[in-house]
Amino acid sequence: MRQAGKIVAGALRLARELAVCDVTTDYIDTEIERYIHGNHGLPMFKGYRGYPRSTCTSINEEVVHGIPGPRRLREGDILSIDVGVEYKKYMADGAITVPIGKVPPATKRLIEVCEKALNKAIEGIRPGAMLSQVAGRIQEYVEGHGYSVVKDYAGHGIGRCMHEEPQVPNYVSEELLANDVVLLSGTTLAIEPMICMGSGETEVMENKWTVVTKDRKLSTHFEHTVVVTDTGVEVLTVE
């Protein structure tokens, strides 16, 4: 999983370099797929439940699962890039949101708050911590800065499969508290706050994949794969 995570991190670094004005999301996807194969990994999204591409590229009001295609990035857009890699039958998953060219200060702040919410969640992980504490740290930080968390989608356990138990929501609900999970050493999670300038309510587009905000306000997404250790936590999706 560490090696899968390093490939994810390298792919996201490449994506950040490629994500500039007038580049298509199709081109970014093609180059990332080439990078993953070149590092002896497999793009775990491709073919998953029929998904057609190797990455998810979600622009502006698209929350997650945007399908790469001929759309060209424009000055002021934001692009969320989600990458999953399988290496020797183990998985890792990560995502970043990047500004395209110059973006307004409010947009830049939304991106920063989402990334910091992820870091806040990770900082609180240790053996014996509760899953609800992880969710609560995300929700408190995001809502404290005036934004909404997306409640329709969540992070997840990960390992030999891309999606394993437990679900890792970005907010605390009665259901979560009633079925809370103690984090044990060796637990591996993909933590992924998705936050919005607006209400956080979502809908799925006609392609049956791309999730957008109902109010069409901006959304951002960051993700790391982590493992709970004997003394704390290790982030696996770093180079």
C-alpha positions as CSV (number, residue, x, y, z in Angstrom):
1,M,0.0,0.0,0.0
2,R,2.9,2.4,0.6
3,Q,4.1,1.8,-2.9
4,A,0.6,2.3,-4.3
5,G,0.4,5.5,-2.3
6,K,3.7,6.8,-3.6
7,I,2.4,6.3,-7.2
8,V,-0.8,8.1,-6.3
9,A,1.3,11.0,-4.9
10,G,3.4,11.1,-8.0
11,A,0.4,11.1,-10.3
12,L,-1.2,14.0,-8.4
13,R,2.1,16.0,-8.5
14,L,2.0,15.4,-12.3
15,A,-1.6,16.4,-12.5
16,R,-0.8,19.7,-10.7
17,E,1.8,20.4,-13.3
18,L,-0.5,19.6,-16.2
19,A,-3.5,21.5,-15.0
20,V,-3.1,24.8,-16.8
21,C,-5.3,26.9,-19.1
22,D,-6.4,25.4,-22.4
23,V,-5.4,21.8,-21.4
24,T,-8.2,19.2,-21.7
25,T,-9.1,16.8,-18.9
26,D,-8.7,14.0,-21.4
27,Y,-5.0,14.9,-21.8
28,I,-4.5,15.0,-18.1
29,D,-6.1,11.6,-17.7
30,T,-4.0,10.1,-20.5
31,E,-0.8,11.3,-19.0
32,I,-1.6,10.1,-15.5
33,E,-2.6,6.7,-16.8
34,R,0.8,6.6,-18.6
35,Y,2.5,7.6,-15.4
36,I,0.8,4.9,-13.4
37,H,1.6,2.1,-15.8
38,G,5.2,3.4,-16.1
39,N,5.5,2.9,-12.3
40,H,4.2,-0.7,-12.5
41,G,0.7,0.2,-11.1
42,L,-2.8,-0.2,-12.4
43,P,-5.4,2.6,-12.5
44,M,-8.0,1.2,-10.2
45,F,-10.8,3.4,-11.3
46,K,-10.8,2.3,-14.9
47,G,-13.6,-0.3,-15.4
48,Y,-14.7,0.0,-11.8
49,R,-18.5,-0.5,-11.9
50,G,-18.2,0.5,-15.6
51,Y,-16.3,3.8,-15.0
52,P,-14.6,4.6,-18.4
53,R,-11.4,6.5,-17.4
54,S,-8.4,6.3,-15.1
55,T,-9.0,9.4,-13.1
56,C,-11.9,11.6,-12.0
57,T,-11.6,15.2,-13.1
58,S,-14.3,17.4,-11.5
59,I,-14.5,21.1,-12.5
60,N,-16.0,24.0,-10.5
61,E,-19.5,22.9,-9.3
62,E,-18.6,19.2,-10.0
63,V,-18.0,17.5,-6.6
64,V,-16.7,14.1,-7.6
65,H,-16.7,11.6,-10.4
66,G,-16.2,14.0,-13.3
67,I,-15.3,12.0,-16.4
68,P,-12.3,13.3,-18.4
69,G,-13.1,14.5,-21.9
70,P,-12.5,17.3,-24.4
71,R,-13.4,20.2,-22.1
72,R,-10.6,22.7,-21.9
73,L,-9.6,24.3,-18.6
74,R,-10.1,28.0,-18.4
75,E,-8.6,30.8,-16.3
76,G,-10.4,30.9,-13.0
77,D,-11.6,27.3,-13.0
78,I,-10.8,24.9,-10.2
79,L,-10.1,21.2,-10.9
80,S,-10.4,18.4,-8.5
81,I,-8.3,15.4,-9.6
82,D,-9.0,12.0,-7.9
83,V,-6.5,9.1,-8.6
84,G,-6.6,5.5,-7.4
85,V,-3.8,3.0,-7.9
86,E,-3.5,-0.7,-7.5
87,Y,0.0,-2.1,-6.9
88,K,0.5,-5.9,-6.4
89,K,-3.2,-6.2,-5.4
90,Y,-3.2,-3.4,-2.8
91,M,-4.9,0.0,-3.2
92,A,-4.3,3.6,-2.5
93,D,-6.5,6.6,-3.3
94,G,-5.9,10.4,-3.2
95,A,-7.2,13.7,-4.5
96,I,-6.3,17.4,-4.8
97,T,-8.1,20.5,-6.0
98,V,-6.0,23.0,-8.0
99,P,-6.7,26.5,-9.2
100,I,-6.4,27.1,-12.9
101,G,-4.4,30.3,-13.4
102,K,-5.6,33.2,-11.2
103,V,-8.7,32.6,-9.1
104,P,-10.6,35.0,-6.8
105,P,-9.5,35.1,-3.1
106,A,-12.8,33.5,-2.1
107,T,-12.1,30.5,-4.3
108,K,-8.6,30.2,-3.0
109,R,-9.9,30.2,0.5
110,L,-12.3,27.4,-0.2
111,I,-9.5,25.3,-1.5
112,E,-7.3,26.0,1.5
113,V,-10.0,25.2,4.0
114,C,-10.7,21.9,2.4
115,E,-7.1,20.9,2.4
116,K,-6.7,22.0,6.0
117,A,-9.8,20.1,7.1
118,L,-8.2,16.9,5.7
119,N,-5.0,17.7,7.7
120,K,-7.0,18.4,10.8
121,A,-8.7,15.0,10.5
122,I,-5.4,13.2,10.1
123,E,-3.8,15.0,13.0
124,G,-6.5,13.5,15.3
125,I,-5.9,9.9,14.3
126,R,-4.4,7.5,16.8
127,P,-5.1,4.0,18.1
128,G,-8.2,4.1,20.3
129,A,-9.7,7.2,18.6
130,M,-13.2,7.0,17.4
131,L,-14.3,7.4,13.8
132,S,-16.8,10.1,14.9
133,Q,-13.9,12.2,16.1
134,V,-12.3,12.1,12.6
135,A,-15.7,13.2,11.1
136,G,-16.2,15.8,13.8
137,R,-12.8,17.4,13.2
138,I,-13.7,17.9,9.5
139,Q,-17.2,19.2,10.1
140,E,-16.1,21.6,12.9
141,Y,-13.3,23.1,10.8
142,V,-15.3,23.4,7.6
143,E,-18.5,24.8,9.2
144,G,-16.4,27.1,11.4
145,H,-15.2,28.8,8.2
146,G,-18.6,29.2,6.8
147,Y,-18.7,26.3,4.3
148,S,-20.8,23.1,4.0
149,V,-19.6,19.5,4.0
150,V,-21.1,17.2,1.4
151,K,-23.2,14.6,3.3
152,D,-24.1,12.3,0.3
153,Y,-20.6,11.0,-0.2
154,A,-17.9,9.8,2.2
155,G,-14.4,8.4,2.6
156,H,-13.9,4.7,3.1
157,G,-11.8,1.9,4.3
158,I,-9.3,0.7,1.7
159,G,-6.8,-2.2,1.3
160,R,-7.2,-5.1,-1.1
161,C,-10.4,-3.4,-2.4
162,M,-11.0,0.2,-3.2
163,H,-14.0,0.5,-1.0
164,E,-14.0,-1.3,2.3
165,E,-15.6,-0.8,5.7
166,P,-15.9,1.5,7.5
167,Q,-17.4,4.4,5.7
168,V,-15.7,7.7,6.7
169,P,-18.2,10.5,6.7
170,N,-17.3,14.1,6.9
171,Y,-19.9,15.0,9.5
172,V,-21.2,13.5,12.7
173,S,-24.7,12.0,12.6
174,E,-26.9,10.0,15.0
175,E,-26.3,7.0,12.8
176,L,-22.5,7.3,13.1
177,L,-22.6,7.8,16.8
178,A,-24.8,4.7,17.1
179,N,-22.4,2.6,15.0
180,D,-19.1,4.2,15.9
181,V,-15.8,2.5,15.2
182,V,-12.7,2.4,17.3
183,L,-9.6,2.9,15.2
184,L,-7.0,0.2,15.7
185,S,-3.4,0.0,14.7
186,G,-3.2,-1.3,11.1
187,T,-6.5,0.2,10.1
188,T,-6.3,1.8,6.6
189,L,-8.6,4.6,5.6
190,A,-9.1,6.9,2.6
191,I,-10.2,10.2,4.2
192,E,-11.7,12.7,1.8
193,P,-13.5,15.9,2.7
194,M,-15.7,17.4,0.0
195,I,-16.9,20.9,0.8
196,C,-19.0,23.6,-0.8
197,M,-19.5,27.3,-0.9
198,G,-23.3,26.7,-0.9
199,S,-25.6,24.2,0.7
200,G,-23.7,21.0,0.1
201,E,-26.7,19.3,-1.5
202,T,-25.8,17.3,-4.6
203,E,-27.3,15.6,-7.6
204,V,-26.0,13.2,-10.3
205,M,-25.8,14.3,-13.9
206,E,-27.3,12.4,-16.9
207,N,-24.0,10.5,-17.5
208,K,-24.8,8.7,-14.2
209,W,-21.4,9.5,-12.8
210,T,-20.7,13.2,-12.3
211,V,-21.9,14.6,-9.0
212,V,-22.6,18.4,-8.9
213,T,-23.8,20.8,-6.3
214,K,-27.6,21.5,-6.7
215,D,-27.0,25.2,-6.4
216,R,-24.1,25.0,-8.8
217,K,-21.8,26.7,-6.3
218,L,-18.1,25.7,-6.2
219,S,-17.0,22.5,-4.5
220,T,-13.5,21.2,-3.5
221,H,-12.1,17.8,-2.7
222,F,-8.9,16.5,-1.0
223,E,-8.0,13.0,-0.1
224,H,-5.2,10.9,1.5
225,T,-4.9,7.2,2.3
226,V,-3.6,6.7,5.8
227,V,-2.8,3.9,8.2
228,V,-3.3,4.0,11.9
229,T,0.1,3.1,13.6
230,D,0.9,2.0,17.1
231,T,1.7,5.6,18.0
232,G,-0.4,7.7,15.6
233,V,-0.9,7.8,11.9
234,E,1.1,7.6,8.7
235,V,0.0,9.2,5.4
236,L,0.6,6.7,2.6
237,T,-0.2,9.0,-0.4
238,V,3.0,11.1,-0.2
239,E,6.2,10.7,-2.2
